[in-house]
Structure formats: C-alpha cells, structure tokens
Amino acid sequence: MKEMKQYNRIFFVDDDIELANHFKKTLKEKQLEENLIHAGNGKEAIAYLKKADESELPDYILLDLYMPTMSGFEFLEKYNRIKSIHDKIEVYVCSSSRNKADRDEVMTYPFVNAFLEKPISEDFLEMLINET
C-alpha cells in the first residue's frame, strides 16, 4: 500500500487579504489549499494558536510586521509567552520594511528563523508545504 505524503501547514499572518486569497487560489490548483491557514492580524493568530490542539498547529508561521489590531511585533511578544509551541513551529517574519531596527528587533527572539523581505513567492510557499 502506498504511503500518503504528509504536507506541512503554513499559518499566513498578514492583513493583505488579496495576497492571502491569491496564495489560496494557487494552492487550490495543486489541491494543497488545506495547508494554508490565514489570520488577518496578530490577535487572530494568537487566539488560533491558544485554542489549537497539537494536530491543528502549523509547521510554519509567515508573519507580517505592520498590521492593524495587533502588529507582528506585538504578536511576537505574546507568542514568546506560549513556550510550549516554540519548538514545534518555525517563524519567518515577512515584511516590506527595509528598516534595520525592525530586523534587529525581531531577530532577538530565538524562535524567529529568518527575516524575509516581501514579496514572498508562491515557490517559497510551496517549498515549505512540500518540505519533509
């Protein structure tokens, strides 16, 4: 019997609804849309992570910095307090900011894997989903 491939789940935390819909559409064409979770701001993301059981946790978080309601900076502060999931999720901060101070601040958190400049490509998203 052939083993089913396990795909990674990505939590896209960004207020850019158009981009989120574009990613979902692209992934739907490849029957991978269930592997993308979207939250429009940090507050929604924290609420999701706090209520999610282990099987619902994403493998990766792609986090925007500048969002309404709760910014990426505020998200990182709150996420830092949820110690039980730090080793289960890789966090990538994705921003159009070219400000070195922004990059330096987010990289002080040991659970942040990288600071990526937007735009994030569909290829990068697919690579994370398919990575085993």
Stockholm file with secondary structure:
# STOCKHOLM 1.0

chainA/1-132         MKEMKQYNRIFFVDDDIELANHFKKTLKEKQLEENLIHAGNGKEAIAYLKKADESELPDYILLDLYMPTMSGFEFLEKYNRIKSIHDKIEVYVCSSSRNKADRDEVMTYPFVNAFLEKPISEDFLEMLINET
#=GR chainA/1-132 SS CCCCCCCCCEEEECSCHHHHHHHHHHHHHTTCGGGEEEESSHHHHHHHHHHCCGGGCCSEEEECSCCSSSCHHHHHHHHTTCGGGTTTCEEEEEESCCCHHHHHHHTTSTTEEEEEESCCCHHHHHHHHHCC
#=GC SS_cons         CCCCCCCCCEEEECSCHHHHHHHHHHHHHTTCGGGEEEESSHHHHHHHHHHCCGGGCCSEEEECSCCSSSCHHHHHHHHTTCGGGTTTCEEEEEESCCCHHHHHHHTTSTTEEEEEESCCCHHHHHHHHHCC
//
